[in-house]
């Protein structure tokens, strides 16, 4: 179709060919809509069906009902295609394969992808969510002090993910020798639904995870909150990154104006959610149900919401510390070079234009 459009337009420009012009005008009338559609820009965006990806869930839900937040702000020539992933590495592989242009993703998958591509493929362009992680222990008193974690089994969501690294680093800081598969305490990476079941049965002594699973463990499995991860971040005022907005380096280079519009809409959506929490939670939960077949109970959603802060700030210091922890505990063989992982120029342009504080 693109070839046909170019041929018609080229033919239309040839002087003296009245019959061709007449036929071209007729064809352009018939195929004009198709020509327009052929030139539409498609933006492919990934996210997880998780409350910590709230901006993406809400925007996806609005798109599903023809009220697209980003679509309205990007213009009629841009089509947004949403893709749902259940794990950060999968989203990063899709970006490597050029199947995704943007994705909402946790810090560790972004770090791993950046290092795997030697700094060439991905860029963190904004923050999305801070907070939401905690350490929950059994309610029967088997763990009362830090020393009680010796010999215990601690569940985490996934081997090498953000909470897995945080749990291992914290245990090491308490003097426990933790290896990849054993040591003084056994860290057991387990998918959140299975982790929840094992905790209910008493087969896990503790779980280090993220919302909404922290609240579910408290409300449904009678777990006792032992530690809010925010307590480990005094240098950032308790803030630490849970979700980033990540762009392919190619999109950043080839379509910076389009990407700036997305970032501006992302900042505006974050502000709208803060001003309209009840409506935001309703749209979010409807979208979670659409993607997973089951909405969160209102009590779980409300409890989880209180632990999260949706923000455009990527909380750079927390990512750098997390990367250092991953190196210290052996996940990263070499000290990571993250000098190119951030590109906040467009975000800061948006913040400056909106009269908001720029970020370092």
Secondary structure as GFF3:
##gff-version 3
##sequence-region A 1 360
A	DSSP	alpha_helix	2	12	.	.	.	ID=ss1
A	DSSP	alpha_helix	18	38	.	.	.	ID=ss2
A	DSSP	beta_strand	41	48	.	.	.	ID=ss3
A	DSSP	three_ten_helix	51	53	.	.	.	ID=ss4
A	DSSP	alpha_helix	54	64	.	.	.	ID=ss5
A	DSSP	alpha_helix	69	74	.	.	.	ID=ss6
A	DSSP	beta_strand	78	85	.	.	.	ID=ss7
A	DSSP	alpha_helix	88	96	.	.	.	ID=ss8
A	DSSP	beta_strand	102	105	.	.	.	ID=ss9
A	DSSP	alpha_helix	107	116	.	.	.	ID=ss10
A	DSSP	beta_strand	122	131	.	.	.	ID=ss11
A	DSSP	beta_strand	133	137	.	.	.	ID=ss12
A	DSSP	three_ten_helix	146	149	.	.	.	ID=ss13
A	DSSP	beta_strand	153	156	.	.	.	ID=ss14
A	DSSP	alpha_helix	162	173	.	.	.	ID=ss15
A	DSSP	beta_strand	186	189	.	.	.	ID=ss16
A	DSSP	alpha_helix	192	200	.	.	.	ID=ss17
A	DSSP	beta_strand	206	210	.	.	.	ID=ss18
A	DSSP	alpha_helix	213	219	.	.	.	ID=ss19
A	DSSP	beta_strand	224	228	.	.	.	ID=ss20
A	DSSP	three_ten_helix	229	232	.	.	.	ID=ss21
A	DSSP	three_ten_helix	234	236	.	.	.	ID=ss22
A	DSSP	beta_strand	241	248	.	.	.	ID=ss23
A	DSSP	alpha_helix	249	254	.	.	.	ID=ss24
A	DSSP	alpha_helix	256	275	.	.	.	ID=ss25
A	DSSP	alpha_helix	277	292	.	.	.	ID=ss26
A	DSSP	alpha_helix	298	307	.	.	.	ID=ss27
A	DSSP	beta_strand	308	310	.	.	.	ID=ss28
A	DSSP	alpha_helix	316	328	.	.	.	ID=ss29
A	DSSP	alpha_helix	345	353	.	.	.	ID=ss30
###
